Each structure stands twice: as structure tokens, then as C-alpha cells.
Amino acid sequence: MASTTLAEPLPWQHSILLKGDAADAVAGLKGG
């Protein structure tokens, strides 16, 4: 989940909050 307004804990199971630039956060999750 990419958001600038949500905070953890998220109400959805198996969800990760991506902060900052979404493209950079996804690349980090992929190990790139």
C-alpha cells in the first residue's frame, strides 16, 4: 500500500506501508 496519509498498523493482513517515493519503495522490496 502506497500512501502519504495512512499509518501503521494497517487494517489489512499481509500489507506493507510504502512511505516516500512509491517507485523507490517497490524497487527496494524487489531487492533492486
Secondary structure, 3 states (H helix, E strand, C coil): CECCCCCCCCCCCCCCCECCCHHHHHHHHCCC
